[in-house]
Amino acid sequence: MDFMQRYQLIIILLWIFTTGRVLSQFFGTTLDALRSRSQCDCMEYWHCIGSGGKPYSYCSYSNKVCCFIDPNSVAVGILPRPTKSSSCGTKGPNSERDGISEPGEWAWHAAVLEKPQDLYVCGASLVDEYWVITAAHCVDEYHSPNALKIRLGEHDVSSTAEPFKYEEFDVSRIVVYPTFNNRTLMHDIALVRLAKPAKKRANINVVCMPSEGTTNNELILSPRCFVTGWGKTIDSTDHSVILKEVNVPLWRNDDCERALKFHFGPSYKLPATSLCAGAEGRDACDGDGGGPLVCEMNSRYYQVGIVSFGIGCGQPNTPGIYTRVESYSSWIHRVVAST
């Protein structure tokens, strides 16, 4: 074998060796990716990023991404990795009394109180271990978070002998939606940060949050939507001392706008960021502001609305108006993820 033949043989062997390594790395990486892809979760892009994951590709023809999440990554509050064991929106024992809840039944319901007299301000709901969500009109005039505190796990405000004790938390931040209008109540939503994290108890838990893009037509199919609070009952001038619950029907936006034009005039336009619910004798009332409107979907309760305002309580053909939570999903994520 002459020199030229030896040289050509060496080149061929080097090519085979190099190509083999490249192909091995390629197929190894591809197999790892395919193996990982079979374990990925389909979710919104911001949900993936907020959970510490890495988006890979879109899931089929949807706008959701295939997200790889390291099991050791730290999830952000309302944006945990979806698992079968996730307990958000898990309802407690049912009440046998019409309109009255049982201790721990609505474990995410919170009370916003003014210090130092513990004056009741508004309702709220726990969406993360550090955050509650409420109506902006409840907290926009409080310039210092030190003026407020949050009570979780409360049921009967007149009793000290309840089966589950409530817990209170100082407030470290109040974040009102930037373009909230206190005159029109447009964008009536705010987040309040607890000074220390809440821990799950029999009477304390987070509510599930709806995915961005959920439509009113989808939600309206749920027959189990409830508003909760310590507000006045329709046939009473006194506020309730026990957390009450009201099963309310959701309205289609065009039907709601038509009904509200009777009160606000023919030019009234219902904002797309609003949601309507209620019926004659079934409605939120004075004192329920800031509280949650939740709907059952797949055996969990999702907060679809925040009590904003109404025209009387339970009037015929006059729904209550709620802030549509899913319209603010991205903003909620940004605020929660910023801490």
C-alpha positions in Angstrom: 0.0 0.0 0.0 1.6 3.2 -1.1 1.5 6.5 0.7 -1.4 7.9 -1.2 -3.6 4.8 -0.4 -2.6 5.0 3.3 -3.6 8.7 3.4 -7.0 8.0 1.8 -7.6 5.2 4.2 -6.9 7.4 7.2 -9.2 10.1 5.8 -12.0 7.5 5.4 -11.5 6.1 8.9 -11.5 9.6 10.4 -14.7 10.5 8.5 -16.4 7.3 9.8 -15.3 7.9 13.4 -16.4 11.6 13.3 -19.7 10.9 11.6 -20.4 8.1 14.0 -19.9 10.4 17.0 -22.0 13.2 15.4 -24.8 10.8 14.6 -24.6 9.2 18.1 -24.9 12.7 19.7 -27.7 13.7 17.3 -29.7 10.5 17.9 -29.0 10.6 21.6 -30.1 14.2 21.9 -33.2 13.5 19.7 -34.1 10.5 21.8 -33.7 12.5 25.0 -35.9 15.2 23.5 -38.5 12.7 22.5 -38.4 11.1 25.8 -38.8 14.5 27.5 -41.5 15.5 25.2 -43.6 12.6 26.2 -43.4 14.0 29.8 -44.1 17.6 28.9 -47.2 19.5 29.9 -49.3 21.6 27.5 -50.0 25.0 28.9 -49.9 28.7 28.1 -46.5 30.2 27.4 -46.5 32.5 30.4 -47.7 29.6 32.6 -44.7 27.6 31.5 -42.2 30.4 32.1 -43.7 31.2 35.5 -43.4 27.6 36.5 -39.7 27.6 35.8 -40.1 25.5 32.7 -38.8 25.7 29.1 -41.3 25.8 26.2 -40.4 23.4 23.4 -43.1 23.6 20.7 -46.8 24.2 20.3 -49.2 21.5 21.3 -51.0 20.2 18.1 -52.9 23.2 16.7 -53.6 25.0 19.9 -51.9 28.1 21.2 -50.4 26.2 24.2 -46.8 25.1 24.3 -45.2 21.8 25.2 -43.4 22.7 28.5 -40.6 20.9 30.1 -40.4 21.5 33.9 -37.5 20.4 36.0 -39.0 18.6 39.0 -36.6 20.5 41.2 -37.6 23.9 39.9 -39.5 26.3 42.2 -43.0 27.1 41.0 -44.6 30.5 41.4 -47.7 30.4 43.5 -50.7 30.3 41.3 -48.6 28.9 38.5 -47.5 25.5 39.8 -46.8 22.5 37.6 -50.2 21.0 37.0 -50.4 17.6 38.8 -53.2 15.3 39.7 -52.5 16.0 43.3 -52.9 19.8 42.9 -55.6 20.9 45.4 -56.5 24.4 44.3 -60.2 25.1 44.2 -61.1 22.0 46.3 -64.4 22.7 48.0 -64.9 21.7 51.7 -68.0 20.0 53.3 -71.3 21.0 51.8 -73.7 23.2 53.7 -77.1 21.7 54.6 -78.5 25.2 55.1 -79.7 27.1 52.0 -77.4 30.1 51.4 -75.2 29.4 54.4 -71.7 27.9 54.1 -70.0 25.4 56.4 -66.6 26.0 58.1 -63.8 25.4 55.5 -66.3 25.1 52.6 -64.9 28.0 50.7 -61.3 27.9 52.0 -60.0 30.6 49.7 -62.4 33.4 50.8 -60.6 36.1 52.7 -61.5 39.3 54.5 -59.7 42.7 54.0 -59.6 44.5 57.4 -58.6 48.0 58.4 -56.2 48.3 61.3 -56.2 48.9 64.2 -60.0 48.4 64.8 -60.3 45.4 62.5 -63.0 47.2 60.5 -64.3 45.1 57.6 -63.4 46.6 54.3 -64.1 44.0 51.6 -63.9 40.4 50.6 -61.0 38.8 48.7 -59.7 35.4 47.8 -56.4 33.6 48.2 -54.7 32.9 44.8 -51.2 32.3 46.0 -49.4 31.7 49.3 -48.4 35.4 49.3 -51.3 37.0 47.4 -55.0 37.7 47.6 -57.1 39.2 44.8 -59.8 41.8 45.4 -61.6 44.7 43.8 -59.5 47.9 43.2 -62.3 50.1 44.6 -61.8 48.4 48.0 -58.1 49.3 48.5 -57.2 52.1 46.1 -57.5 54.8 48.8 -55.1 53.0 51.2 -51.7 54.6 50.5 -49.9 52.5 53.0 -50.1 48.7 53.3 -49.6 49.0 57.0 -53.2 50.2 57.2 -54.6 46.8 56.3 -54.5 43.2 57.2 -55.9 40.0 55.7 -57.9 37.4 57.6 -58.0 33.9 56.2 -60.1 30.9 57.3 -62.8 33.0 58.8 -66.4 31.7 58.9 -68.5 33.0 61.7 -67.3 36.4 62.7 -69.5 36.3 65.9 -68.0 33.1 67.3 -64.6 32.2 68.9 -65.5 28.5 69.2 -65.3 27.5 65.6 -63.7 24.1 64.6 -61.0 25.9 62.6 -59.2 29.0 63.8 -58.7 31.9 61.4 -55.3 33.4 60.7 -54.3 37.0 60.2 -51.6 38.5 58.0 -50.0 41.9 57.8 -49.9 43.4 54.3 -46.6 44.3 52.6 -47.9 45.6 49.2 -51.1 46.8 47.5 -51.0 46.7 43.7 -54.0 48.3 42.0 -54.5 47.7 38.3 -52.7 50.7 36.6 -55.7 52.0 34.6 -58.3 51.5 37.3 -61.0 54.2 37.1 -62.7 54.8 40.4 -65.6 56.7 38.7 -66.5 54.1 36.1 -65.1 51.1 38.0 -63.3 50.0 34.8 -60.5 47.5 35.6 -61.7 47.0 39.1 -59.0 44.6 40.3 -56.1 44.6 42.7 -53.6 42.3 44.3 -52.6 42.5 48.0 -49.4 40.8 49.2 -49.2 39.1 52.5 -46.2 39.8 54.7 -45.7 36.1 55.3 -46.8 33.1 53.3 -50.1 31.4 54.1 -50.0 27.7 54.8 -52.7 25.3 53.6 -55.1 24.3 56.4 -58.5 22.6 56.4 -60.0 26.1 56.2 -57.3 27.8 54.1 -56.5 27.0 50.5 -56.0 28.7 47.1 -58.7 29.0 44.5 -57.9 27.9 40.9 -57.4 30.6 38.3 -59.0 30.4 34.8 -56.8 30.1 31.7 -56.4 33.2 29.6 -58.8 33.1 26.7 -61.7 31.4 28.6 -64.9 32.8 27.1 -68.2 33.7 28.8 -70.0 31.2 26.5 -67.8 28.4 27.9 -68.3 29.5 31.5 -72.1 29.9 31.1 -72.3 26.1 30.7 -71.4 25.6 34.3 -74.6 25.3 36.5 -72.5 25.6 39.7 -71.3 29.2 40.0 -71.3 30.7 43.5 -70.6 34.1 45.0 -69.6 34.2 48.7 -69.4 36.9 51.3 -70.5 38.5 54.6 -72.6 41.1 52.8 -76.3 41.9 53.5 -78.9 39.4 52.6 -81.5 40.7 50.1 -84.3 40.8 52.7 -82.2 42.3 55.5 -80.4 45.5 56.3 -77.8 43.8 58.4 -74.6 42.2 57.2 -74.3 38.4 57.7 -72.1 37.1 60.5 -71.7 33.7 58.8 -70.1 33.4 55.4 -73.0 33.0 53.0 -73.1 31.4 49.5 -75.4 32.1 46.6 -75.7 30.0 43.5 -75.9 32.5 40.6 -76.4 32.0 36.9 -73.9 33.7 34.5 -75.2 36.0 31.8 -74.1 36.2 28.2 -72.5 39.6 27.6 -75.0 40.7 25.0 -78.0 39.8 27.2 -76.3 41.6 30.2 -75.6 44.8 28.1 -79.2 44.8 26.9 -80.5 44.6 30.5 -78.1 47.3 31.8 -79.1 49.7 29.1 -82.5 50.0 30.8 -80.6 51.5 33.8 -77.6 53.3 32.2 -79.2 54.4 28.9 -79.2 53.1 25.3 -75.5 54.1 24.6 -74.2 51.9 27.5 -71.5 49.4 26.4 -70.5 46.5 28.7 -66.7 46.3 28.8 -65.2 43.0 27.6 -63.4 42.9 30.9 -66.7 42.6 32.8 -68.9 39.6 33.6 -72.5 39.5 34.7 -74.2 37.1 37.1 -77.3 36.8 39.2 -81.1 36.5 39.1 -84.1 37.7 41.0 -83.4 37.0 44.6 -80.0 35.5 43.9 -77.2 38.1 43.9 -74.3 39.6 45.7 -75.2 42.6 47.9 -73.7 45.4 49.9 -70.6 44.2 51.8 -69.8 41.4 49.3 -67.5 43.7 47.2 -64.1 42.3 46.3 -65.3 38.8 47.0 -65.0 35.9 44.5 -67.4 34.5 41.9 -66.3 30.9 41.3 -67.5 28.2 38.9 -67.0 24.5 39.1 -65.2 22.9 36.2 -63.8 19.4 36.4 -64.6 19.1 40.1 -62.6 22.2 41.0 -63.6 25.8 41.5 -62.1 28.5 39.4 -62.5 32.2 40.2 -64.1 33.8 37.2 -65.2 37.1 38.7 -64.6 39.6 41.4 -67.7 41.4 42.9 -67.5 45.0 41.5 -70.9 46.7 41.7 -74.6 46.2 41.2 -78.0 48.0 41.0 -79.7 47.1 44.2 -79.6 43.4 45.2 -81.4 40.6 43.4 -83.7 42.9 41.3 -85.6 41.3 38.4 -83.7 41.3 35.1 -80.8 43.1 36.7 -77.5 41.2 37.1 -74.6 42.1 39.2 -71.4 43.2 37.5 -68.1 41.5 38.2 -64.5 42.0 37.0 -63.7 39.2 34.6 -60.6 37.6 36.1 -59.3 35.8 33.0 -59.0 39.1 31.2 -56.2 40.0 33.7 -54.3 36.6 33.7 -51.1 38.0 32.3 -51.1 41.0 34.7 -51.7 38.7 37.7 -48.9 36.5 36.6 -46.5 39.5 36.2 -47.3 40.9 39.6 -47.0 37.5 41.4 -43.8 36.6 39.6 -42.2 40.0 40.5 -41.8 39.1 44.2 
